[in-house]
Amino acid sequence: MKLAVQREAQRNQEERAAGAGPPARGRRSAVVWLPHWPRADSGAGSGDLRGPRRNTSGPGSWADRSPLHEAASQGRLLSLKTLLSQGYNVDTLTIDQVTPLHEACLGDHVGCARILLEAGANVNATTIDGVTPLFNACSRGSASCAELLLEYGAKAQWESCLPSPTHEAASRGHSECLEVLISWGIDVDQDLPHLGTPLYVACVSQQIHCIRKLLYAGANVQKGKHLETPLHAAAQQSSTEIVNLLLEFGADINAKNTDFERPVDLAAPSSLVERLLLLHEATPSSLCQLCRLRIRNYIGRARLHLVPQLQLPTIVKNFLQYR
């Protein structure tokens, strides 16, 4: 009995000694990130495009969290500089390959993001779910972080079906981030099989400011998800303002989706949206509208930003830009 007690005491002492040491620098954190990004095989249609969030359901979800991640996520500039000067790896990874730069951008801490980038952080680092720092910035609505990342060479659009910053910004209504992305020359008609185009996503989420930004930038008003157009998506909602905006930019009221349904067929019976669509069917487009659409199509999306430089009266230039 005495021997058993001694052995138990010795084991307890060894366990305390093993857990008393300081955490190793830069070791992987057990932070688990669960992005809501719809996967291509998930069957998500319009999908919730919310960005990555931390899983706090498990008791050990924050175990062994890197001090560098902690400082970046909380916007502690001095701590971040100190840790980097002490030799912490600027691209320290968590178990899911989340970097401190991901954390800084998700927290809208542009100062921390700048320090990390100046220290050589990988601006295009991707988590195991394909999330980049730019995606996190657009998810949070941090236009300043998005601009900074792009200045350091962030890739705004990928060829594969990785989470798209453009779709994320459009879905969440972050029009300032969308404007930054557009100014850097993104393809506003980027079509992802499981989501469609940014314009379609914005119509599903009823984000009128983003819809305007995309249309002004020359987004194809007919291009949505497969055969379903942005007008199909808008018709299922209650905003006559969005429906009017799409029609003004030339949306085809007679376009049919895979079920051979027109937008009016998807509108709620006796709703204002249904009445608006029926009225538009019975009323031909004005000559002014047809001329504007024709001229904009002739100019081309890549040159629409040059309209203010045309040698035309201001009133005509404003008309062509829907101002």
GUVO-151169 format. One line per 5 residues: number of its first residue (from 1); their letters; for each residue x, y, z of C-alpha. Coordinates in nm, 2 decimals, m for minus. Example, Ala and Ser with C-alpha at 12.3 -4.5 7.8 and 13.67 -1.06 7.14 Angstrom:
BEGIN
1 = as = 1.23:m0.45:0.78  1.37:m0.11:0.71;
! end
This chain:
BEGIN
1 = mklav = 0.00:0.00:0.00  0.28:0.24:0.09  0.46:0.15:m0.23  0.15:0.23:m0.44  0.10:0.57:m0.27;
6 = qreaq = 0.47:0.65:m0.34  0.43:0.56:m0.71  0.11:0.76:m0.74  0.28:1.07:m0.59  0.58:1.02:m0.82;
11 = rnqee = 0.34:1.01:m1.13  0.17:1.33:m1.02  0.50:1.50:m0.98  0.61:1.40:m1.32  0.28:1.52:m1.48;
16 = raaga = 0.31:1.86:m1.31  0.67:1.89:m1.43  0.57:1.80:m1.79  0.30:2.06:m1.80  0.50:2.34:m1.63;
21 = gppar = 0.73:2.43:m1.92  0.67:2.74:m2.14  0.50:2.69:m2.48  0.73:2.63:m2.77  0.76:2.92:m3.01;
26 = grrsa = 0.56:2.91:m3.33  0.42:2.57:m3.26  0.09:2.48:m3.42  m0.23:2.60:m3.26  m0.53:2.38:m3.22;
31 = vvwlp = m0.76:2.65:m3.34  m1.03:2.50:m3.56  m1.18:2.71:m3.84  m1.52:2.62:m3.98  m1.59:2.84:m4.29;
36 = hwpra = m1.95:2.86:m4.41  m1.83:2.87:m4.77  m2.05:2.64:m4.97  m1.84:2.36:m5.13  m1.90:2.25:m5.48;
41 = dsgag = m2.03:1.91:m5.37  m2.24:2.04:m5.08  m2.54:2.11:m5.29  m2.55:2.47:m5.17  m2.73:2.69:m5.41;
46 = sgdlr = m2.74:3.05:m5.33  m2.56:2.95:m5.01  m2.45:3.14:m4.71  m2.12:3.30:m4.79  m2.03:3.40:m4.44;
51 = gprrn = m1.66:3.38:m4.38  m1.46:3.16:m4.15  m1.55:3.15:m3.79  m1.39:2.99:m3.49  m1.53:2.67:m3.35;
56 = tsgpg = m1.59:2.73:m2.98  m1.80:2.43:m2.92  m1.52:2.21:m2.79  m1.34:2.28:m2.47  m0.99:2.26:m2.63;
61 = swadr = m1.06:2.47:m2.94  m0.82:2.74:m2.83  m0.56:2.52:m2.69  m0.19:2.60:m2.76  m0.28:2.92:m2.94;
66 = splhe = 0.02:3.10:m3.08  0.10:3.44:m2.91  0.15:3.58:m3.26  m0.20:3.48:m3.36  m0.34:3.63:m3.04;
71 = aasqg = m0.16:3.96:m3.09  m0.27:3.99:m3.45  m0.63:3.90:m3.38  m0.66:4.16:m3.10  m0.48:4.43:m3.29;
76 = rllsl = m0.19:4.46:m3.04  0.08:4.63:m3.24  0.35:4.66:m2.98  0.31:4.29:m2.88  0.32:4.19:m3.24;
81 = ktlls = 0.64:4.39:m3.30  0.80:4.24:m2.99  0.72:3.88:m3.08  0.86:3.93:m3.43  1.17:4.08:m3.29;
86 = qgynv = 1.21:3.78:m3.06  1.22:3.55:m3.36  0.86:3.43:m3.40  0.79:3.30:m3.75  0.57:3.55:m3.93;
91 = dtlti = 0.39:3.27:m4.10  0.33:3.06:m3.80  0.05:2.81:m3.88  m0.24:2.67:m3.68  m0.35:2.32:m3.73;
96 = dqvtp = m0.57:2.44:m4.01  m0.30:2.65:m4.17  m0.43:2.99:m4.04  m0.16:3.25:m4.03  m0.14:3.56:m3.81;
101 = lheac = m0.22:3.77:m4.13  m0.55:3.58:m4.16  m0.63:3.68:m3.80  m0.53:4.05:m3.85  m0.75:4.09:m4.16;
106 = lgdhv = m1.05:3.91:m4.00  m1.02:4.16:m3.72  m0.98:4.46:m3.94  m0.65:4.54:m3.79  m0.48:4.71:m4.08;
111 = gcari = m0.18:4.82:m3.87  m0.10:4.47:m3.77  m0.15:4.34:m4.12  0.10:4.60:m4.25  0.36:4.50:m3.99;
116 = lleag = 0.32:4.13:m4.08  0.35:4.21:m4.45  0.66:4.42:m4.40  0.80:4.13:m4.21  0.75:3.90:m4.51;
121 = anvna = 0.42:3.74:m4.44  0.27:3.53:m4.73  0.00:3.75:m4.87  m0.16:3.46:m5.05  m0.15:3.20:m4.77;
126 = ttidg = m0.44:2.97:m4.78  m0.60:2.77:m4.50  m0.70:2.41:m4.55  m1.04:2.54:m4.67  m0.87:2.77:m4.93;
131 = vtplf = m0.94:3.09:m4.74  m0.70:3.37:m4.80  m0.63:3.69:m4.60  m0.81:3.89:m4.87  m1.12:3.67:m4.83;
136 = nacsr = m1.11:3.74:m4.46  m1.08:4.12:m4.52  m1.38:4.11:m4.75  m1.57:3.90:m4.51  m1.51:4.16:m4.24;
141 = gsasc = m1.57:4.45:m4.47  m1.22:4.60:m4.42  m1.16:4.79:m4.74  m0.83:4.93:m4.60  m0.70:4.57:m4.54;
146 = aelll = m0.81:4.47:m4.88  m0.63:4.76:m5.04  m0.32:4.69:m4.84  m0.32:4.32:m4.94  m0.36:4.40:m5.31;
151 = eygak = m0.08:4.64:m5.29  0.14:4.36:m5.16  0.04:4.13:m5.44  m0.27:3.95:m5.31  m0.44:3.75:m5.58;
156 = aqwes = m0.80:3.87:m5.60  m0.93:3.58:m5.81  m0.82:3.22:m5.85  m0.87:2.98:m6.13  m0.99:2.71:m5.90;
161 = clpsp = m1.31:2.72:m5.70  m1.15:2.86:m5.39  m1.35:3.09:m5.17  m1.40:3.41:m5.37  m1.34:3.75:m5.20;
166 = theaa = m1.56:3.92:m5.47  m1.85:3.69:m5.40  m1.80:3.73:m5.03  m1.81:4.11:m5.05  m2.11:4.11:m5.27;
171 = srghs = m2.30:3.87:m5.05  m2.23:4.06:m4.73  m2.30:4.40:m4.88  m1.95:4.53:m4.84  m1.96:4.77:m5.13;
176 = eclev = m1.64:4.95:m5.03  m1.44:4.62:m5.05  m1.61:4.55:m5.38  m1.51:4.89:m5.51  m1.15:4.82:m5.41;
181 = liswg = m1.15:4.49:m5.59  m1.31:4.64:m5.91  m1.05:4.92:m5.91  m0.78:4.64:m5.92  m0.93:4.50:m6.24;
186 = idvdq = m1.12:4.19:m6.12  m1.35:4.00:m6.35  m1.70:4.12:m6.23  m1.86:3.83:m6.41  m1.65:3.56:m6.24;
191 = dlphl = m1.88:3.25:m6.25  m1.84:2.99:m5.98  m2.04:2.67:m6.05  m2.19:2.65:m5.70  m2.26:3.02:m5.66;
196 = gtply = m2.29:3.19:m6.00  m2.17:3.54:m6.06  m2.11:3.82:m5.80  m2.42:4.00:m5.93  m2.64:3.69:m5.89;
201 = vacvs = m2.51:3.64:m5.53  m2.58:4.01:m5.45  m2.93:3.98:m5.59  m2.99:3.67:m5.37  m2.87:3.86:m5.07;
206 = qqihc = m3.06:4.18:m5.17  m2.75:4.39:m5.15  m2.85:4.69:m5.36  m2.54:4.89:m5.31  m2.32:4.60:m5.44;
211 = irkll = m2.56:4.54:m5.72  m2.52:4.91:m5.83  m2.14:4.88:m5.81  m2.13:4.57:m6.02  m2.37:4.70:m6.28;
216 = yagan = m2.19:5.04:m6.31  m1.87:4.84:m6.36  m2.02:4.66:m6.65  m2.14:4.33:m6.50  m2.35:4.12:m6.74;
221 = vqkgk = m2.71:4.17:m6.62  m2.80:3.84:m6.79  m2.53:3.62:m6.63  m2.64:3.45:m6.31  m2.62:3.09:m6.20;
226 = hletp = m2.66:2.84:m6.49  m2.97:2.95:m6.67  m3.11:3.15:m6.38  m3.05:3.52:m6.42  m3.00:3.79:m6.15;
231 = lhaaa = m3.36:3.90:m6.23  m3.49:3.55:m6.15  m3.32:3.58:m5.81  m3.45:3.93:m5.75  m3.80:3.84:m5.85;
236 = qqsst = m3.82:3.59:m5.56  m3.75:3.87:m5.32  m3.95:4.18:m5.23  m3.74:4.47:m5.35  m3.90:4.65:m5.64;
241 = eivnl = m3.60:4.88:m5.64  m3.36:4.60:m5.73  m3.59:4.47:m5.99  m3.63:4.82:m6.14  m3.25:4.86:m6.14;
246 = llefg = m3.19:4.53:m6.32  m3.46:4.62:m6.58  m3.30:4.96:m6.63  m2.97:4.79:m6.72  m3.14:4.57:m6.98;
251 = adina = m3.24:4.25:m6.79  m3.44:4.02:m7.01  m3.79:3.98:m6.86  m3.85:3.67:m7.08  m3.54:3.48:m6.99;
256 = kntdf = m3.62:3.12:m6.88  m3.44:2.91:m6.62  m3.39:2.53:m6.62  m3.75:2.48:m6.52  m3.86:2.71:m6.82;
261 = erpvd = m3.98:2.97:m6.57  m3.96:3.34:m6.63  m3.89:3.59:m6.35  m4.25:3.68:m6.33  m4.34:3.32:m6.27;
266 = laaps = m4.12:3.32:m5.96  m4.26:3.64:m5.81  m4.50:3.61:m5.52  m4.87:3.62:m5.65  m5.02:3.97:m5.63;
271 = slver = m4.69:4.12:m5.50  m4.55:4.45:m5.60  m4.27:4.27:m5.78  m4.52:4.07:m5.98  m4.71:4.38:m6.07;
276 = llllh = m4.39:4.56:m6.17  m4.28:4.28:m6.40  m4.62:4.25:m6.56  m4.63:4.62:m6.62  m4.28:4.61:m6.78;
281 = eatps = m4.40:4.33:m7.01  m4.68:4.55:m7.14  m4.46:4.86:m7.17  m4.18:4.87:m7.44  m3.85:5.01:m7.34;
286 = slcql = m3.79:5.37:m7.42  m3.56:5.47:m7.71  m3.33:5.65:m7.47  m3.28:5.33:m7.27  m3.22:5.12:m7.57;
291 = crlri = m2.97:5.37:m7.70  m2.78:5.38:m7.37  m2.76:5.00:m7.35  m2.64:4.98:m7.71  m2.37:5.25:m7.66;
296 = rnyig = m2.25:5.09:m7.33  m2.23:4.75:m7.50  m2.03:4.90:m7.79  m1.78:5.07:m7.56  m1.73:4.74:m7.37;
301 = rarlh = m1.69:4.67:m7.01  m1.31:4.71:m7.00  m1.34:5.07:m7.12  m1.65:5.19:m6.94  m1.43:5.37:m6.69;
306 = lvpql = m1.31:5.59:m6.97  m1.65:5.74:m7.04  m1.58:6.05:m6.83  m1.29:6.13:m7.07  m1.50:6.13:m7.38;
311 = qlpti = m1.54:6.46:m7.56  m1.91:6.47:m7.50  m2.14:6.71:m7.31  m2.15:6.63:m6.93  m2.52:6.55:m6.95;
316 = vknfl = m2.45:6.28:m7.21  m2.16:6.13:m7.01  m2.37:6.12:m6.69  m2.65:5.96:m6.89  m2.42:5.68:m7.01;
321 = qyr = m2.31:5.62:m6.65  m2.66:5.61:m6.51  m2.60:5.93:m6.31;
! end
